Every structure is written in structure tokens, then in C-alpha cells.
Amino acid sequence: MKYIDIKPEMKSNCLDFSAKIIFGNNQYNRLPTTLDKRIERTFVGKLAELSFLYFLRANGINYPEGDMFQIFEGEKNVDGYDFLTNHDETIDIKCASKPFHKRIMVPIDQFENIPKDYYIGVKLDSVIENSTRLINVNSINKAIIYGYCTYNDLLDVESQNFGEGLCKAKRLDNLRNINFILEKF
């Protein structure tokens, strides 16, 4: 496990992005829910991606931010991957955002239709607001880069439903050592 300190500007940039993409109707609504919940899901996913970028840079890898904060017009227009290795291998960042989250989950439609070579597990250190049941954005001070699994690792895992549809899931504490991924850049 590796730790990344979350700076206020990281949260601010990700929250702004999330609000813009949701209010602009530019994100596929996989699960019907409230606007606040959709913004939260987008925010934590983007914050996990940004945390991994900072992790790469902290390890001497000058990976560009590129189009990380670009909004692709239309609900169906999604990026093909979060990161690309020097050997054109695709990486998808998966976020475990709430204190009780113990796994990364890849929705089965993403796994089957847009498979990635590697899935990286990032856990956000967060607190849930009792009144809203949403994450308190100000409570997030660090991200934990747990490790990775491969597409083939998940291929052998039985699909499960944890309340949000079928997915391929892997426990954070069963992910492989992240140092292997660093060697790919």
C-alpha cells in the first residue's frame, strides 16, 4: 500500500469537474439515483484517478494530466481507459470510496465491453455524513493505492451483485503489489 496526501485543490478540481459533467448531462447514468449521489460517484472516481497520477509523479514518472478533466459531450462518449502504459496496456482506476468499502468493483458491462489490462484499487480515507449518507468531501485527506489486478484475474472471479448490478469484484487486500505497475511506465 502507498499513501497519497489529498490537497484541497485536488478535491476542488474533481468536485468542479463532477458537477459540470453531471449537470451537463454528459455522463452515462448506469444506476438511477439522486443528482448528489451521481456527483459523489463521479467525484470519488475522478479523485482516485488524480491520486494515482500524483502517485506516479511521486515515483518519478512524469505522466501527463492529458484529457483527465476533459468532458466528452454526450452520455455515451466515454474514455477508453484512465492510463496507458509505455507498452499500450490499459489501466482503469477503481475507487473504494466509503469507510466500509473493502473491494474494487468493475461493472459487468464495462468488463465485457471495454476491458482493461489492469485494474488499480484506490481507497479514499473518508467519513460519511449521517444526515445525507454522502461522503464529507472535507474529510478526505489521503488516498491509499492498494495494488492492482489483471483482466485475467477478474475473468476467473464469479460475477456478483453488491446492490448495484452484476460486477467483477476483488478485495483490496488481495490485490497485487503496485510496484509492478510502476515498472510499466
N, C-alpha and C positions, 0 to 999 in steps of 0.2 A: 504494500500500500504506500502511496505517495500522497502528500498533502499540498494543496494549493490554497493560499490565502485569497479570499474573495474581497476585492476592493469595492467601495461604494460606486465608482464609475462603471464597473463591470455589471453590477446589478441594474444601475440606471439605464445603461445601453440595452441590456437584454429586456428590461421591462418596456422601454420605449418601442423596441422592435416588436415585441409581442402584442402590444396594444395596436400598433399600426397594422400588423398583418391580420389580426382578428377583426378589427373594426373596418378594415378594407375588404373583408370577405375574400381573403387570399390564402386561406388555409383550409384544407380538407377537414371537414368535421366528422371524424371517424366515430366519435361517440357523442350522441346528443346530451348536452349538459348546459349549464349556465355560461354566460359570457365571462364572468370572473374565473370560473374553473378552466375554460378554454385558454384564457390569458395566462393563468397559472401554469398550465401544462406546457404551453409554448415557451414561457419564461424559463422554467426549470430546464427544459431541453436545451435551450439556447445557452443558458448559463453553464450547463455541463460541457457543451461544445467549447465555449470560450475558456473554461477552466482547463480543458485538455490542450488547447492552443497555448495557454500560459505554461502548462506542464512541459510541452515540447520546448518552448523557448527557455525555460528554466534549466533544461538539459542540453542547451547549446544548439538546438535545432531551430533555425530561423524560418519557420513555416509561415507563409503569408496569410493574413486575415482573408484576403481574396474577397469573395462574394458572401461571406458569412452573414452579413447583415443586409444583403440584397433581398428585396421582396419580389418574388416571381408572381406576376399578375395571373389571377385565376386560381380557383381551388385545386385544380388537377395538376398544376405545374409545381412539381417538387424537385428538389435537388436529388441527384443520383447517389450521393454519398456525402459524408461530412468531411472526410480527409482522404487523401490519396498518397500512398507510399511512393518511394522512388522507383518501385517496380510495378506501378499502376495497380496496386492492390487497394481495394476499397475498405474504408473504415466507417462504421456507424457508431456514434456515441449514444449510449443508453443510460438514462438517469434514474437513479433510485432517490427520489426527492424528499420523502417523508420519513420521520424517525422510525416507523415500523416497517419500511421497505427493506427487504433482505435479498432481493433478486433484481436482475435486469430482465426485461421482457421485450420480445420482438413480436409485434402483432403478426399473425399468420399470413395476412395478405401481403405485408411488407416482406416477410421472409420468403414467400413463394414468388412474388412478382418483381421485387427489387433486392435480390440477395446481395449481401456484402461478404467480403473475405473475412473481416474481423469485426467483432462487436466488443466495445470497450465499456466497462462498467464504472460509472462515476456516481458517488453518493454525496449528496449535499447534506451538510450538517444544518438541520432546520428545526424550527419549532412551529407547531400548529396552533392557530388561534382558536380557542374554544368556541367563540361566538359565531365564527364564519366557517370553521373547519378548513380554512385555507392556510397556506404557509405564510408566516410572518416574514416578509421579504427582508426586513432589517435583522432578523435572527440568523441569516445565512452568513457565516464568517469564513467557512472553509469548504473545500471540495476534496473528497478523497478519491484518488484514482486507484481503484481496487485491482484491476487487471483486465484481461481480455479472454475471449473465447473465439473459436473459428466457426465458420458456417457449418463445417462438418461436425464440430462438437454439438451444435444445436440440432443438426439433422437427426442425430441419434436420440434426441430427447422427445418424449411424448408431448404432444400439444396439450395445454391445459387452459382452463378459464378461471382467472382470478377475479372475475366480476366485470371484466371489460372486453370480453370476447376471447376467442382462442389465440394463444400465443405460444412461442417457444421461450422458456424461461430457464435461467441459470442462476444459482445462488452466488452472491457476491464473493463469499468466502471459498467458492470452488473455481474461481477464475484463475487463469494462468498468469505468471509473472509478467508484468508490464514492460520490463526491461527488454524483452524480445521485440516488442513493437518499436522501441526506440532505435533498435538496430536497422529497422526498415527505412529510416529516413536519412 
